[in-house]
């Protein structure tokens, strides 16, 4: 009862805050947002934009007030509807402890050592990959979002680089440890490593320990999973949310525990708050659970479906609550089709979806080999044929993505679809398990189950790990010269100097300036007549000193003849002064 009263008061308090913010004048709002921008100006915040935000805030205030009054008036009904049939949290935790004891009791010492060795080896590959130079997206996430106040992070979706929950974790990490490449990537790294034991646990409780070990070897050595576990992006967090939701969802279908329904919704909503493409994962997860319910339960289907529907509704509510600040500022549509993603008309989709699908195939196969990819497809097909559990999961994965892709008229970039590799690797593990069993049955009698599983897993990790690390080498555009430039400027720049740069070098250079504790203002302040000017030129991007100066509203005639002072592989530095 106290919980629902507190929730009602929270809604009413938030309604008051939204109403108060809706009363801000244009001048006060513009001054506030300009003060948060590194260059001191937010051009998109004009009077029309301000009025739209004001209207959204007032609408939000009314909605929150209504929710507060509804919760206050119907708290008894809500409390009874959310009460689980079993012992709630205590029952949930008892099941967790019981499951851990069973897994531990049924696992040999050798098996445990091999599993931990695979997890540690997979973590080592991810940590090694952290040494690679910065990419544009992660640098932009830090410089444009993670350095700004929390109020901006949770509300500004001007660019899809703001993967909100991940950005909050990056802000926490860099605030604690300082601006470093490793601290920028630390949240994604932790999530990428956590995905290893989680994937093993899911395969173990759903199938058996042998399939789980083979799947762990595939996941630990997968090039694409290694790559995005060592980048300052939020995709690895969504993988963890997906696997945790599978484990919780399995508990929900078996026990009908209301706590599982709530946790499932919250975990998937956190994934959505990280990357909106988690919508594919959430849809697939709920479809998978729905298929399990209707195919495996009869007499208790009604009560179980009630918990299922409750979880779906709560997921939608939590997602909306997480994104309310963004919706107020930008509207709902920008979350699922950002203007920077280009045209998503049906004509464009019809003309390009074949190429983008081929891009996905190339992206996955370039970290292994074509024959391995086809062998994997054969294993997945056999796994779907022989296992109804896996068949439901792969069907749900397809149904959770294809209709949404068609509705959006957009095939997302390959990195969005990396989550499907967990499903594919599970199918490959099932197929390999039965292939090894067939080899034993047809002649290799001494090829025992434990020995063959350990040997296969270790061979997979070594072979796929080598192919994966080789395949991801240099396939993402990186900016090592930005670090060299910051190191050069560290002992050169003095107060009043100015550094000019242009896309795509501005974010990587600004990040390394901040990491080297060079004032970022030197990239934004107006130059003075006596100060030195440095022009960063990327010839590969078609840049010249004239084009970079023009980007900053200067001409070659307004400065002395630029003198090249540094020349790296893809970046040049020119020095000049105002005339």
C-alpha positions as CSV (number, residue, x, y, z in Angstrom):
1,X,0.0,0.0,0.0
2,X,2.8,2.4,0.9
3,X,4.5,1.6,-2.5
4,X,1.4,2.6,-4.5
5,X,0.9,5.8,-2.4
6,X,4.6,6.8,-3.1
7,X,4.1,6.0,-6.8
8,X,1.0,8.2,-7.0
9,X,2.8,11.1,-5.2
10,X,5.8,10.7,-7.6
11,X,3.5,11.0,-10.6
12,X,1.9,14.1,-9.2
13,X,5.3,15.6,-8.4
14,X,6.5,15.0,-11.9
15,X,3.3,16.5,-13.3
16,X,4.1,19.7,-11.3
17,X,7.7,19.8,-12.6
18,X,6.4,19.3,-16.2
19,X,3.9,22.1,-15.8
20,X,6.5,24.4,-14.3
21,X,8.9,23.7,-17.2
22,X,6.2,24.4,-19.6
23,X,5.9,28.0,-18.4
24,X,9.5,28.9,-19.2
25,X,9.8,31.7,-21.7
26,X,11.6,31.3,-25.0
27,X,14.5,33.6,-23.9
28,X,15.1,31.7,-20.7
29,X,15.0,28.3,-22.4
30,X,17.2,29.4,-25.3
31,X,19.8,30.9,-22.8
32,X,19.8,27.6,-20.9
33,X,20.3,25.3,-23.8
34,X,22.9,27.6,-25.4
35,X,24.8,27.5,-22.2
36,X,25.0,23.7,-22.4
37,X,26.4,23.6,-25.9
38,X,30.2,23.5,-26.4
39,X,30.0,26.2,-29.1
40,X,27.5,28.3,-27.1
41,X,24.7,28.0,-29.6
42,X,21.8,25.6,-30.4
43,X,20.5,26.6,-33.8
44,X,17.6,24.2,-33.8
45,X,16.0,25.8,-30.7
46,X,13.8,28.4,-32.4
47,X,10.4,29.8,-31.4
48,X,8.5,27.1,-33.2
49,X,10.5,24.3,-31.6
50,X,10.1,26.0,-28.2
51,X,6.3,26.2,-28.6
52,X,6.1,22.6,-29.5
53,X,8.1,21.6,-26.5
54,X,5.8,23.8,-24.3
55,X,2.7,22.1,-25.6
56,X,4.2,18.6,-25.0
57,X,5.2,19.5,-21.5
58,X,1.7,20.7,-20.7
59,X,0.2,17.5,-22.2
60,X,2.7,15.5,-20.2
61,X,1.7,17.3,-17.0
62,X,-1.9,16.4,-17.6
63,X,-1.1,12.8,-18.3
64,X,1.1,12.4,-15.2
65,X,-1.5,14.0,-13.0
66,X,-4.1,11.6,-14.4
67,X,-1.8,8.7,-13.7
68,X,-1.2,9.8,-10.2
69,X,-4.9,10.2,-9.5
70,X,-5.6,6.8,-11.1
71,X,-2.9,5.1,-9.0
72,X,-4.1,6.8,-5.9
73,X,-7.7,5.9,-6.5
74,X,-7.2,2.3,-7.8
75,X,-4.2,1.2,-5.6
76,X,-6.1,-1.7,-4.1
77,X,-7.1,-3.0,-7.5
78,X,-3.5,-2.6,-8.8
79,X,-2.0,-4.2,-5.8
80,X,-4.3,-7.2,-6.1
81,X,-3.8,-7.6,-9.9
82,X,0.0,-7.6,-9.5
83,X,0.1,-10.1,-6.6
84,X,1.7,-13.3,-7.9
85,X,0.2,-16.7,-7.4
86,X,3.3,-18.0,-5.8
87,X,5.4,-16.4,-3.0
88,X,6.4,-13.4,-5.0
89,X,10.0,-12.3,-4.5
90,X,10.8,-15.0,-2.0
91,X,9.6,-17.6,-4.4
92,X,11.5,-16.1,-7.2
93,X,14.8,-16.0,-5.2
94,X,14.1,-19.6,-3.9
95,X,13.9,-20.8,-7.6
96,X,17.2,-18.9,-8.4
97,X,19.0,-20.6,-5.5
98,X,17.6,-24.0,-6.4
99,X,18.6,-23.6,-10.0
100,X,22.2,-22.6,-9.0
101,X,22.4,-25.6,-6.7
102,X,21.2,-28.0,-9.4
103,X,23.6,-26.7,-12.1
104,X,26.5,-26.8,-9.6
105,X,25.7,-30.4,-8.5
106,X,25.4,-31.7,-12.0
107,X,28.7,-30.1,-13.3
108,X,32.0,-31.9,-13.1
109,X,35.2,-30.1,-12.1
110,X,36.7,-30.5,-15.5
111,X,33.6,-29.0,-17.1
112,X,33.7,-26.0,-14.8
113,X,37.4,-25.4,-15.5
114,X,36.9,-25.5,-19.3
115,X,33.8,-23.2,-19.0
116,X,35.8,-20.7,-17.0
117,X,38.8,-21.0,-19.3
118,X,36.5,-20.1,-22.3
119,X,35.0,-17.2,-20.5
120,X,38.4,-15.8,-19.4
121,X,39.8,-16.3,-22.9
122,X,36.8,-14.6,-24.5
123,X,37.2,-11.7,-22.0
124,X,40.9,-11.5,-22.9
125,X,40.1,-11.1,-26.6
126,X,37.7,-8.3,-25.9
127,X,40.1,-6.5,-23.6
128,X,42.9,-6.9,-26.2
129,X,40.5,-5.3,-28.8
130,X,40.1,-2.3,-26.5
131,X,43.5,-1.1,-27.6
132,X,42.2,-0.2,-31.1
133,X,41.9,3.5,-32.0
134,X,38.7,5.5,-31.4
135,X,35.9,5.5,-33.9
136,X,33.7,8.5,-34.8
137,X,30.5,7.3,-33.1
138,X,31.9,6.6,-29.7
139,X,33.9,9.9,-29.7
140,X,30.8,11.8,-30.7
141,X,28.8,10.1,-27.9
142,X,31.3,11.3,-25.3
143,X,31.9,14.8,-26.6
144,X,28.4,15.7,-27.5
145,X,26.4,13.8,-24.9
146,X,28.3,12.2,-22.0
147,X,30.0,15.5,-21.0
148,X,26.7,17.2,-20.6
149,X,24.2,17.3,-17.7
150,X,21.9,14.4,-17.0
151,X,18.8,16.5,-18.0
152,X,20.3,16.8,-21.5
153,X,21.3,13.2,-21.8
154,X,17.8,11.8,-21.1
155,X,16.0,14.3,-23.3
156,X,18.3,15.2,-26.3
157,X,17.9,12.8,-29.2
158,X,19.2,15.1,-31.9
159,X,21.4,12.3,-33.0
160,X,20.9,8.5,-32.6
161,X,24.4,8.4,-31.1
162,X,22.7,9.1,-27.8
163,X,22.0,5.6,-26.6
164,X,20.6,7.0,-23.4
165,X,21.2,4.3,-20.8
166,X,24.7,3.5,-22.3
167,X,25.5,7.3,-22.4
168,X,24.6,7.5,-18.7
169,X,26.9,4.6,-17.9
170,X,29.7,6.3,-20.0
171,X,29.2,9.5,-18.0
172,X,29.5,7.6,-14.8
173,X,32.6,5.7,-15.9
174,X,34.4,8.7,-17.3
175,X,33.5,10.8,-14.2
176,X,35.0,8.2,-11.9
177,X,38.1,7.3,-13.9
178,X,38.6,10.3,-16.2
179,X,38.4,10.7,-20.0
180,X,40.3,7.7,-21.4
181,X,39.6,5.4,-24.3
182,X,39.3,2.5,-21.9
183,X,36.9,4.3,-19.5
184,X,34.8,5.3,-22.5
185,X,34.5,1.6,-23.5
186,X,34.3,0.1,-20.1
187,X,30.4,-0.2,-19.8
188,X,30.2,-1.9,-23.2
189,X,33.2,-4.2,-22.3
190,X,31.6,-5.3,-19.0
191,X,28.3,-6.1,-20.8
192,X,30.1,-7.9,-23.6
193,X,31.9,-10.1,-21.1
194,X,28.8,-10.7,-19.0
195,X,27.1,-12.0,-22.2
196,X,29.4,-15.0,-22.1
197,X,28.3,-16.7,-18.9
198,X,24.7,-15.6,-19.5
199,X,24.6,-17.3,-22.9
200,X,26.1,-20.4,-21.4
201,X,23.5,-20.4,-18.6
202,X,20.6,-20.0,-21.0
203,X,21.8,-22.9,-23.2
204,X,22.5,-25.0,-20.1
205,X,19.0,-24.6,-18.5
206,X,17.2,-24.9,-21.8
207,X,19.2,-27.8,-23.4
208,X,22.2,-29.4,-21.7
209,X,25.7,-28.6,-20.5
210,X,27.4,-30.0,-23.7
211,X,25.4,-27.7,-26.1
212,X,26.0,-24.9,-23.6
213,X,29.8,-25.3,-23.7
214,X,29.9,-25.4,-27.5
215,X,27.7,-22.3,-27.7
216,X,30.0,-20.5,-25.2
217,X,33.0,-21.3,-27.4
218,X,31.2,-19.9,-30.5
219,X,30.1,-16.7,-28.6
220,X,33.5,-16.2,-27.0
221,X,35.3,-16.3,-30.3
222,X,32.8,-14.5,-32.5
223,X,34.5,-11.6,-34.3
224,X,31.4,-9.3,-34.4
225,X,30.6,-9.9,-30.7
226,X,34.3,-9.2,-29.8
227,X,34.3,-6.0,-31.9
228,X,31.2,-4.4,-30.4
229,X,32.1,-5.5,-26.9
230,X,35.2,-3.3,-27.2
231,X,33.6,-0.2,-28.6
232,X,31.9,2.7,-26.7
233,X,28.4,1.8,-28.0
234,X,25.4,0.3,-26.3
235,X,24.8,-2.9,-28.3
236,X,26.4,-5.3,-25.9
237,X,24.1,-4.0,-23.2
238,X,21.1,-5.0,-25.3
239,X,22.6,-8.5,-25.8
240,X,22.7,-8.9,-22.0
241,X,19.1,-7.6,-21.7
242,X,18.0,-10.1,-24.3
243,X,19.6,-13.2,-22.7
244,X,18.5,-12.2,-19.2
245,X,15.0,-11.7,-20.6
246,X,15.1,-15.2,-22.1
247,X,16.1,-16.7,-18.7
248,X,13.5,-14.7,-16.8
249,X,10.8,-15.4,-19.5
250,X,11.5,-19.2,-19.2
251,X,10.9,-18.9,-15.5
252,X,7.7,-17.0,-16.1
253,X,6.2,-19.6,-18.4
254,X,7.1,-22.4,-16.0
255,X,6.0,-20.8,-12.7
256,X,3.6,-18.0,-13.6
257,X,5.4,-15.8,-11.0
258,X,4.3,-12.2,-11.2
259,X,7.8,-11.0,-10.2
260,X,9.2,-12.7,-13.3
261,X,6.6,-10.8,-15.4
262,X,7.6,-7.5,-13.9
263,X,11.4,-8.2,-14.2
264,X,11.0,-9.3,-17.8
265,X,9.3,-6.0,-18.7
266,X,11.8,-3.9,-16.9
267,X,14.9,-5.7,-18.4
268,X,13.5,-5.3,-21.9
269,X,12.6,-1.6,-21.3
270,X,16.2,-1.0,-20.1
271,X,17.3,-2.5,-23.4
272,X,15.0,-0.2,-25.3
273,X,16.3,2.8,-23.3
274,X,19.8,1.8,-24.5
275,X,19.1,1.2,-28.2
276,X,15.6,1.5,-29.7
277,X,16.3,-1.4,-32.1
278,X,15.8,-3.6,-29.0
279,X,12.2,-3.5,-30.2
280,X,13.2,-6.4,-32.4
281,X,14.5,-8.3,-29.4
282,X,11.5,-7.5,-27.3
283,X,9.0,-8.5,-30.0
284,X,10.9,-11.8,-30.5
285,X,11.0,-12.5,-26.8
286,X,7.3,-12.0,-26.2
287,X,6.4,-14.0,-29.4
288,X,8.7,-16.8,-28.2
289,X,7.0,-16.9,-24.8
290,X,3.5,-16.7,-26.4
291,X,4.3,-19.7,-28.6
292,X,5.5,-21.7,-25.5
293,X,2.3,-20.8,-23.6
294,X,-0.2,-21.8,-26.3
295,X,1.7,-25.0,-27.3
296,X,2.5,-26.3,-23.9
297,X,-0.2,-25.3,-21.5
298,X,-3.9,-26.0,-21.6
299,X,-5.9,-25.8,-18.4
300,X,-3.8,-23.0,-16.9
301,X,-3.4,-21.0,-20.1
302,X,-5.8,-18.3,-19.0
303,X,-4.0,-17.4,-15.8
304,X,-0.6,-17.7,-17.5
305,X,-1.7,-15.5,-20.3
306,X,-2.9,-12.9,-17.8
307,X,0.7,-12.6,-16.4
308,X,2.0,-12.5,-20.0
309,X,-0.2,-9.6,-21.0
310,X,0.6,-7.8,-17.8
311,X,4.3,-8.0,-18.7
312,X,3.8,-6.7,-22.2
313,X,1.8,-3.7,-21.0
314,X,4.3,-3.0,-18.3
315,X,7.1,-3.1,-20.8
316,X,5.4,-0.6,-23.0
317,X,4.6,1.7,-20.0
318,X,8.3,1.5,-18.7
319,X,9.6,2.2,-22.2
320,X,7.4,5.3,-22.5
321,X,8.3,6.5,-19.1
322,X,12.1,6.1,-19.8
323,X,11.7,8.1,-23.0
324,X,9.2,10.7,-21.9
325,X,11.8,13.5,-21.9
326,X,12.8,12.6,-25.4
327,X,9.2,12.4,-26.6
328,X,8.5,15.8,-25.1
329,X,11.4,17.4,-26.9
330,X,11.5,15.5,-30.2
331,X,8.2,13.5,-30.5
332,X,7.7,9.8,-30.7
333,X,8.5,9.3,-34.4
334,X,12.2,10.4,-34.0
335,X,12.9,7.4,-31.8
336,X,12.1,4.8,-34.5
337,X,13.0,6.6,-37.6
338,X,15.6,9.3,-37.0
339,X,15.9,12.0,-39.7
340,X,19.7,11.1,-40.0
341,X,18.7,7.6,-41.1
342,X,17.6,8.8,-44.6
343,X,14.5,8.3,-46.6
344,X,12.4,5.3,-45.6
345,X,9.7,5.3,-48.3
346,X,8.5,2.0,-49.7
347,X,10.1,2.8,-53.1
348,X,13.5,3.2,-51.5
349,X,13.1,0.2,-49.3
350,X,12.0,-2.0,-52.3
351,X,15.1,-0.8,-54.3
352,X,17.7,-1.2,-51.5
353,X,16.6,-4.0,-49.1
354,X,18.4,-6.7,-51.2
355,X,21.7,-4.8,-51.1
356,X,21.4,-4.2,-47.3
357,X,20.6,-7.8,-46.7
358,X,23.7,-8.8,-48.7
359,X,25.7,-6.3,-46.6
360,X,24.5,-8.2,-43.5
361,X,25.6,-11.5,-44.9
362,X,29.1,-10.1,-45.8
363,X,29.4,-8.5,-42.4
364,X,28.8,-11.8,-40.6
365,X,30.9,-14.0,-43.0
366,X,34.0,-11.7,-43.2
367,X,34.8,-12.7,-39.6
368,X,34.9,-16.4,-40.4
369,X,34.8,-18.0,-43.9
370,X,32.1,-18.7,-46.5
371,X,32.3,-22.5,-46.0
372,X,31.9,-22.1,-42.2
373,X,28.9,-19.8,-42.7
374,X,27.2,-22.4,-45.0
375,X,28.1,-25.2,-42.5
376,X,26.5,-23.1,-39.8
377,X,23.3,-22.6,-41.8
378,X,23.1,-26.4,-42.3
379,X,23.5,-26.9,-38.5
380,X,20.9,-24.3,-37.8
381,X,18.5,-26.0,-40.2
382,X,19.0,-29.3,-38.6
383,X,18.6,-27.9,-35.1
384,X,15.3,-26.3,-36.1
385,X,14.2,-29.7,-37.5
386,X,15.2,-31.8,-34.5
387,X,14.4,-29.4,-31.6
388,X,11.0,-27.8,-31.0
389,X,12.5,-25.5,-28.4
390,X,15.0,-24.1,-30.8
391,X,12.4,-24.0,-33.6
392,X,10.2,-21.8,-31.5
393,X,13.1,-19.4,-30.7
394,X,14.2,-19.0,-34.3
395,X,10.7,-18.6,-35.6
396,X,10.1,-15.9,-32.9
397,X,13.3,-14.2,-33.9
398,X,12.1,-14.0,-37.5
399,X,8.6,-12.9,-36.6
400,X,10.0,-10.3,-34.2
401,X,12.0,-8.6,-36.9
402,X,10.6,-9.0,-40.4
403,X,7.1,-7.4,-39.8
404,X,8.8,-4.4,-38.0
405,X,11.3,-4.0,-40.8
406,X,8.5,-3.9,-43.4
407,X,6.5,-1.5,-41.3
408,X,9.6,0.8,-41.0
409,X,10.5,0.3,-44.6
410,X,14.1,0.1,-43.4
411,X,16.8,-2.6,-43.1
412,X,18.9,-1.4,-40.2
413,X,22.7,-1.4,-40.4
414,X,24.5,-4.8,-39.7
415,X,25.5,-3.8,-36.2
416,X,21.9,-3.7,-35.2
417,X,21.5,-7.4,-36.1
418,X,24.4,-8.8,-34.2
419,X,22.0,-10.0,-31.5
420,X,20.8,-12.7,-33.9
421,X,24.2,-14.3,-33.7
422,X,23.3,-15.7,-30.3
423,X,20.4,-17.5,-31.8
424,X,22.5,-18.7,-34.7
425,X,25.4,-19.9,-32.5
426,X,22.9,-21.8,-30.4
427,X,21.6,-23.6,-33.5
428,X,25.2,-24.3,-34.6
429,X,25.9,-25.7,-31.1
430,X,22.9,-28.0,-31.3
431,X,23.8,-29.2,-34.8
432,X,27.4,-29.9,-33.7
433,X,26.3,-31.7,-30.6
434,X,24.2,-34.2,-32.7
435,X,26.9,-34.5,-35.4
436,X,29.4,-35.5,-32.7
437,X,26.9,-38.0,-31.3
438,X,26.4,-39.4,-34.8
439,X,30.2,-39.9,-35.2
440,X,30.3,-41.8,-31.9
441,X,27.3,-44.0,-32.8
442,X,28.8,-44.8,-36.3
443,X,32.2,-46.0,-35.3
444,X,34.1,-43.8,-32.9
445,X,33.0,-45.6,-29.8
446,X,35.8,-44.2,-27.6
447,X,34.9,-40.7,-28.6
448,X,33.1,-40.0,-25.3
449,X,30.6,-37.2,-24.8
450,X,32.7,-35.2,-22.3
451,X,36.0,-35.5,-24.3
452,X,34.5,-34.7,-27.7
453,X,32.7,-31.7,-26.3
454,X,35.8,-30.2,-24.6
455,X,38.0,-30.9,-27.7
456,X,35.4,-29.4,-30.1
457,X,34.9,-26.3,-27.9
458,X,38.6,-25.6,-27.6
459,X,39.2,-26.1,-31.4
460,X,36.2,-23.8,-32.1
461,X,37.6,-21.1,-29.9
462,X,41.1,-21.2,-31.3
463,X,40.0,-21.4,-35.0
464,X,37.1,-19.0,-34.8
465,X,39.0,-16.6,-32.5
466,X,41.8,-16.4,-35.0
467,X,39.5,-15.8,-37.9
468,X,37.3,-13.4,-35.9
469,X,40.2,-11.2,-34.8
470,X,41.6,-11.2,-38.3
471,X,38.2,-10.4,-39.8
472,X,37.5,-7.3,-37.6
473,X,40.9,-5.8,-38.2
474,X,40.5,-2.4,-39.8
475,X,36.9,-3.0,-41.0
476,X,35.6,0.0,-39.0
477,X,37.0,3.5,-39.9
478,X,39.2,4.5,-36.9
479,X,41.1,7.7,-36.2
480,X,44.5,6.9,-34.7
481,X,45.9,10.2,-36.0
482,X,43.5,12.1,-33.7
483,X,45.5,10.8,-30.7
484,X,48.8,11.7,-32.4
485,X,47.5,15.3,-33.1
486,X,46.4,15.7,-29.5
487,X,49.8,14.5,-28.3
488,X,51.4,17.0,-30.7
489,X,49.3,19.9,-29.5
490,X,49.7,19.1,-25.8
491,X,53.0,21.0,-25.7
492,X,52.3,23.5,-28.5
493,X,49.0,25.3,-27.8
494,X,48.8,28.3,-25.6
495,X,45.8,30.4,-24.4
496,X,44.2,32.2,-27.4
497,X,45.3,29.7,-30.0
498,X,42.6,28.1,-32.2
499,X,42.3,24.7,-33.9
500,X,40.0,24.3,-36.9
501,X,38.7,20.9,-38.0
502,X,35.8,19.5,-39.9
503,X,33.8,16.2,-40.1
504,X,34.8,13.5,-39.6
505,X,37.8,14.6,-37.5
506,X,36.1,17.0,-35.1
507,X,34.7,14.5,-32.6
508,X,37.8,12.2,-32.4
509,X,40.1,15.2,-32.0
510,X,37.9,16.8,-29.4
511,X,37.8,13.5,-27.4
512,X,41.6,13.2,-27.5
513,X,41.9,16.8,-26.5
514,X,39.8,16.2,-23.4
515,X,41.7,12.9,-22.7
516,X,45.0,14.9,-22.9
517,X,43.4,17.7,-20.7
518,X,43.7,20.3,-23.5
519,X,40.8,22.8,-23.2
520,X,38.1,21.9,-25.7
521,X,37.4,25.7,-26.0
522,X,40.3,25.9,-28.3
523,X,38.1,24.2,-30.9
524,X,35.3,26.7,-30.5
525,X,36.5,30.1,-29.4
526,X,36.9,33.0,-31.9
527,X,40.5,33.5,-32.9
528,X,42.3,36.7,-32.0
529,X,44.6,38.6,-34.4
530,X,47.8,37.6,-32.6
531,X,46.9,33.9,-31.9
532,X,48.2,31.0,-33.8
533,X,45.7,29.1,-36.1
534,X,46.0,25.4,-36.8
535,X,44.0,23.8,-39.6
536,X,43.4,20.0,-39.5
537,X,43.0,18.6,-43.0
538,X,42.0,15.1,-43.9
539,X,42.9,14.7,-47.6
540,X,41.2,11.3,-47.8
541,X,37.9,13.0,-47.0
542,X,38.4,15.5,-49.8
543,X,39.5,18.3,-47.4
544,X,41.9,21.2,-48.1
545,X,43.0,24.1,-45.9
546,X,40.6,26.3,-47.8
547,X,37.6,23.9,-47.3
548,X,38.2,23.6,-43.6
549,X,38.6,27.4,-43.2
550,X,35.4,27.9,-45.2
551,X,33.5,25.6,-42.9
552,X,34.4,28.0,-40.1
553,X,33.5,31.1,-42.2
554,X,37.1,32.1,-43.0
555,X,38.9,32.4,-46.3
556,X,42.5,31.8,-47.4
557,X,42.8,35.6,-47.9
558,X,42.0,36.2,-44.2
559,X,45.0,34.2,-43.0
560,X,48.7,34.0,-43.7
561,X,49.8,31.3,-46.2
562,X,49.2,28.0,-44.3
563,X,52.4,26.2,-43.5
564,X,52.3,22.4,-43.2
565,X,53.8,21.4,-39.8
566,X,52.7,17.8,-39.5
567,X,51.8,15.1,-42.0
568,X,50.5,11.7,-41.1
569,X,48.9,9.0,-43.1
570,X,45.4,10.5,-43.2
571,X,45.7,13.8,-41.4
572,X,47.8,17.0,-42.0
573,X,48.3,20.0,-39.7
574,X,48.7,23.5,-41.2
575,X,49.7,26.6,-39.2
576,X,48.7,30.2,-40.0
577,X,47.7,33.5,-38.4
578,X,44.9,36.0,-39.0
579,X,46.0,38.8,-41.3
